[in-house]
Amino acid sequence: MSPVRALTPDGYVTTADGRPAGKPDVRIMTWFFPLWYGLFGIIICLLARVTPPPRPDVSTADKVAFFSQNGLTIQLGFVVLLVLLGGAAMTNGLVAYQMKRMSTGSVLAYGYLAGMSVGALPGFLLVGVCFLTATLRPDRDPELIGLLYDLGMLSYNASLGCFTAAYLVLAIAVLYDRNNIFPKWFAYISVWQIVTEVIASQMVVFYSGPFAWNGSISFWVAVVVFSVWLGALIVILRNAAAAEPADEPDMD
Amino acid sequence: MQILERVQDLPNAGNIKAQWVCLWSGPAVGLVLLIAAAAFPGFWPPMSPTLPAEEVARFYAEHTAWIRFGQVTFNLCGILVVPFFMVIVVQMKRMRGQSHVFAYCYLTAVVSGATFFALSNVFFLVAAFRPDRSPDLIQLLNDLAWIVFIAPIGMLLSQFVLLALAVRFDNGPDPVFPPWVGWYSLATGVAIVPSAAAAVFQTGPLAWDGLLSFWVRNGALAAFVVVMFFVLRRAVLRQAIADGVVAG
């Protein structure tokens, strides 16, 4: 296979001997999935400066300084993210599509779709809007800049329920599924995602220490679990797409 | 549309009737939203991001009633446009040469996009709720309202891309939408992309009151709904004939 083709959807979802496998449209979305998360990771870590998160235990003056020092990259990162945000819907729609193929049918797939659709607002949008509003007028009353800092970070790090609901229906679907669309062990990783969301609830109480929004348990354990979950999902989605018969009819 | 007597109670007829109602909800809701937009003082002309805090506060104090009317109507009726987009989802699911993956991704994007729109109404309304609040707070709420209203175009962009992909893949002898709809959808997506920069620029065409971010963006979205009304009307009618629900 030529190196160029390996970068295309047809080269990404293949049979063992390198031929395109599954359905072409599912191949495109499956190829898009790691691409989007890669871009998303670069934006939130390197440009927007929300991961790893700035500290909760800083003075208002420090928060103002954070926005003035990182203003340009925050603006660049979040404007690009506002354009690309729909990628979240596309990747979540792909997972819902694969869940619909499970023997559990539509109900849990629709639950996943609903939880993740609503989660985009508290999980991504609000922090972007808060940080962009803070950088729009750096001369605003410092107390208001501080408010936007807290509002953005708490909504981004401690938005729990939408994702908990989605992980729960995903875990149930994978465990009950008899079509073996996803491997069973992935359900248990999804349960660990729920555990991290429950622990993250402590972010609304602590200003510092392991349970703060930048803490070793609330944040870093969650990052590790999320990375494992996402990495597994990338491989699993690719395998599921490759194993799907090209002529499999859609469930209604 | 005259549904044939003998199929009135069959599921096919119910499906067509529901789509027809949702289709016609588009122009009805669109008219209400146009009235709300015409009544909202903040759009004529769109409020400048360069207004000082005191003037923003005075604007809310002087136009409180019409701001409330405009934004309550947006809040009450804005999400009523979602059933119209559900007709697009249903028609995407009828397209050949593809699974339903584009349709479900599209559905996810419509729902997320709707939540963003709803949030902007809340910020406008809270600012108008107590216009005697400190001007800095009114300006903050106004900034949040405008940025949420104009800038987060990602969910819309992905809808236009997904629709274009779905139309491109629809390889049947009798495609659900004509091929130009895909290109038109992409063009609308391109037209709205610059408005993401409204969260950064306070002057010029990219500011939230600017030519690109306000007029081109909102004009392209309104035009898309109008064009899709006729595209969907044709598609649903053809489905009705193919399903034997109306006389061909």
Interface residues (C-beta under 8 A of the other chain):
Chain A: K23 P24 D25 V26 I28 M29 Q75 F78 V79 V80 L81 L82 V83 L84 L85 G86 G87 A88 A89 M90 N92 G93 L94 A96 Y97 K100 L113 A114 M116 S117 V118 A120 L121 L125 L126 G128 V129 C130 L132 T133 T135 L136 R137 R140 D141 L144 L147 L148 E248 D250 D252
Chain B: P49 K93 Q98 S99 H100 V101 F102 Y104 C105 Y106 L107 T108 A109 V111 S112 G113 T115 F116 L119 D136 L137 Q139 L140 D143 L144 I147 V148 A151 P152 I153 G154 M155 L156 L157 S158 Q159 V161 L162 L165 A166 F169 V193 A196 A197 A199 V200 Q202
